[in-house]
Amino acid sequence: MAKEQGRKLVAQNKKARHDYHIEDTYEAGLVLQGTEVKSLRLGRASLVDGFVDIDNHEAWLHGVHIPEYSQGTWTNHSARRKRKLLLNREEIDKIEKRVNEKGLTVVPLQLYFKDGRAKVEIALAKGKKSWDKRHAIAERTAKRETEVAVGRRLKGMRD
């Protein structure tokens, strides 16, 4: 069997970029059971309620929903179990220090396969206030309107 190459995106947490200011990102491996890998290969996962907790100098991923594998038997996994993240000791210590000092949180951004191995991109993030969200939406719409106006202008159309 040929070895997988490249990157295959399984799930993305778009809401995290809307709800948080992203400061640093890290790539971590996941400790998974066999049926979890099969379910992920089918492209089934949800990161919406996910978060990372550091307990006893180990990083754990909580709240990520990987549904049970449909052809699984009694060996099937539970959908919302906590999963261990594989990070270097220095990375775990750095993340734990920043979370404790600055009151940041760690959220998953993407779940993907990289060269056949399941990886999760996690981020140190600070929560946005509601006015921050409104400001970001206003900036995005203003930028889009200017792009449309410039495009119309280049095509020779009137506004």
C-alpha positions in Angstrom: 0.0 0.0 0.0 1.4 3.4 -1.0 2.1 5.9 1.8 -0.1 8.9 2.0 1.5 12.2 1.1 0.3 15.8 1.7 -2.4 17.2 3.9 -6.1 16.2 4.0 -8.3 18.6 6.0 -11.0 16.7 8.1 -12.5 19.5 10.3 -12.1 23.2 10.8 -13.2 25.4 13.7 -14.3 28.7 11.9 -16.1 29.9 15.0 -12.8 30.0 17.0 -11.4 32.7 14.7 -14.6 34.7 15.2 -14.7 34.3 19.0 -11.0 34.6 19.8 -7.9 36.7 19.1 -5.4 34.0 18.0 -1.9 34.6 19.4 0.2 31.4 18.8 -0.5 28.2 17.0 1.0 24.7 17.5 0.7 21.5 15.6 0.1 18.4 17.8 -0.3 14.7 17.2 -3.3 12.8 18.6 -3.5 9.5 20.4 -6.5 7.8 18.8 -8.2 4.4 18.7 -8.6 2.5 15.5 -12.3 3.3 15.0 -11.6 7.0 15.5 -9.1 7.0 12.7 -11.5 5.2 10.4 -14.2 7.8 11.3 -11.8 10.7 10.7 -10.8 9.2 7.3 -14.5 9.5 6.3 -14.3 13.2 7.1 -16.5 13.1 10.2 -15.6 15.3 13.1 -16.6 18.6 14.9 -14.3 20.9 16.7 -16.9 23.5 17.8 -17.0 22.8 21.5 -13.4 21.7 21.8 -10.7 23.0 24.2 -7.3 21.9 25.5 -6.6 21.3 29.1 -3.1 20.8 30.6 -3.3 18.3 33.5 -0.2 17.0 35.3 2.1 18.2 32.5 0.1 16.5 29.8 -2.1 18.1 27.2 -5.6 16.7 26.7 -8.2 17.6 24.0 -11.7 17.8 25.4 -15.1 18.2 23.7 -14.2 17.2 20.2 -16.9 15.1 18.6 -15.7 12.2 16.5 -18.8 10.1 15.8 -18.8 6.3 16.2 -17.6 4.3 13.2 -20.7 2.8 11.5 -19.1 -0.6 10.8 -17.5 -0.7 14.2 -18.3 -3.4 16.7 -18.0 -3.6 20.5 -14.5 -2.0 20.0 -16.1 1.3 19.0 -15.0 4.5 20.8 -17.2 7.0 22.7 -17.8 10.1 20.6 -16.7 12.8 23.1 -13.9 11.2 25.1 -10.8 13.2 26.0 -7.8 12.5 23.8 -4.2 13.0 24.6 -2.2 15.4 22.5 1.4 14.7 21.5 3.6 17.8 22.1 7.2 18.4 23.2 7.8 19.0 26.9 9.0 22.6 26.1 5.8 23.3 24.2 3.6 22.0 26.9 5.5 24.0 29.6 5.3 27.2 27.4 1.6 26.8 26.8 0.9 26.0 30.5 2.9 29.1 31.6 1.1 31.5 29.3 -2.4 30.1 30.1 -1.7 30.5 33.9 -0.1 34.0 33.5 -2.2 35.8 31.0 -5.5 34.0 31.3 -5.5 32.7 27.7 -7.3 29.6 26.6 -6.2 26.9 24.1 -8.7 26.0 21.3 -8.4 23.6 18.4 -8.5 25.2 14.9 -8.1 22.4 12.5 -8.0 18.6 12.4 -6.2 17.0 9.5 -4.1 14.2 8.2 -0.5 15.0 7.4 1.5 12.3 5.7 -1.0 9.7 7.0 -0.9 10.8 10.6 -3.8 12.6 12.4 -2.8 16.1 13.6 -4.6 18.9 15.3 -3.7 22.6 15.1 -4.2 24.3 18.4 -4.0 28.0 19.3 -3.4 30.1 22.3 -6.3 32.5 22.2 -7.8 35.4 24.1 -11.6 35.8 24.0 -13.1 38.7 22.0 -15.8 41.0 23.5 -19.0 41.5 21.5 -17.9 44.9 20.3 -14.7 43.4 18.9 -16.8 41.0 16.9 -18.9 43.8 15.5 -15.8 45.8 14.6 -14.3 42.8 12.8 -17.5 42.3 10.8 -17.6 46.0 9.9 -14.0 45.9 8.7 -14.7 42.8 6.6 -17.7 44.3 4.9 -15.9 47.6 4.2 -13.0 45.7 2.7 -15.3 43.7 0.5 -17.2 46.7 -0.7 -14.0 48.5 -1.7 -12.8 45.4 -3.6 -16.1 45.3 -5.5 -15.9 49.0 -6.3 -12.4 48.7 -7.6 -13.3 45.7 -9.6 -16.2 47.5 -11.2 -14.0 50.5 -11.9 -11.4 48.4 -13.6 -14.0 46.8 -15.8 -15.2 50.3 -16.9 -18.6 50.1 -15.1 -20.1 53.0 -13.3 -21.0 52.8 -9.6 
